[in-house]
């Protein structure tokens, strides 16, 4: 190995955390924001269920989402360009 070069080897780790219920939502949100963390098992399922429940919690929002799903099923899709900068 040449001087000045560093070779890094990353070893996958599995970590199990026991978290009090009153802190679980905060920690899951934090972990989801990290690009190198993959949630599995109950944490991954809870994340998907929490997002769906949140999106459907408002009757008006639920109506818009269901209408959008129905339009998609009929093939009525709209493509939108995202701006380069926000």
C-alpha positions in Angstrom: 0.0 0.0 0.0 1.3 3.5 -0.9 1.8 6.0 1.8 -1.1 8.4 2.1 -3.7 5.9 0.9 -6.3 4.5 3.2 -8.4 1.6 2.3 -11.7 1.3 4.2 -13.7 -1.8 4.6 -17.2 -1.5 5.8 -18.6 -4.5 7.7 -22.4 -4.6 7.8 -23.8 -4.5 11.3 -27.1 -5.5 12.7 -28.1 -3.5 15.7 -31.2 -4.2 17.8 -32.5 -1.3 19.9 -35.0 -1.4 22.8 -36.6 2.0 22.9 -39.4 3.3 25.2 -42.6 3.8 23.4 -42.5 7.6 24.0 -39.2 7.9 22.1 -39.8 5.4 19.3 -41.4 7.8 16.8 -38.5 10.3 17.2 -35.9 7.6 16.8 -37.5 6.0 13.8 -37.8 9.4 12.0 -34.1 10.0 12.8 -33.0 6.6 11.5 -35.1 6.9 8.3 -33.3 10.2 7.5 -29.9 8.4 7.4 -29.1 7.1 3.9 -27.0 4.2 5.1 -29.6 2.8 7.5 -32.1 0.2 6.4 -35.0 -0.6 8.7 -36.3 -4.1 8.7 -39.0 -6.0 10.4 -41.5 -4.2 12.6 -39.7 -0.9 12.2 -40.0 -0.9 8.4 -43.6 -2.0 8.5 -44.4 0.6 11.1 -42.8 3.3 9.0 -45.0 2.5 6.0 -48.2 2.2 8.1 -47.4 5.5 9.9 -47.0 7.4 6.6 -50.2 5.9 5.1 -52.2 6.6 8.3 -50.8 10.2 8.3 -51.7 10.8 4.6 -55.2 9.4 5.2 -55.9 11.1 8.5 -57.5 14.1 6.9 -60.8 13.4 5.1 -60.1 16.0 2.4 -56.6 14.6 1.8 -57.8 11.0 1.7 -60.4 12.0 -0.9 -57.7 13.6 -3.1 -55.4 10.6 -2.7 -58.1 8.1 -3.6 -59.1 10.3 -6.6 -55.4 10.4 -7.7 -55.2 6.6 -7.4 -58.3 6.2 -9.5 -57.0 8.6 -12.2 -53.8 6.5 -12.3 -55.7 3.3 -12.7 -57.5 4.8 -15.7 -54.1 5.8 -17.2 -54.7 9.5 -16.7 -51.3 10.5 -15.5 -49.6 13.9 -15.4 -45.8 14.3 -15.7 -44.3 17.3 -13.9 -40.8 18.6 -14.2 -39.0 19.4 -11.0 -37.0 22.6 -10.7 -33.2 22.4 -10.7 -33.1 24.5 -7.6 -35.6 25.1 -4.8 
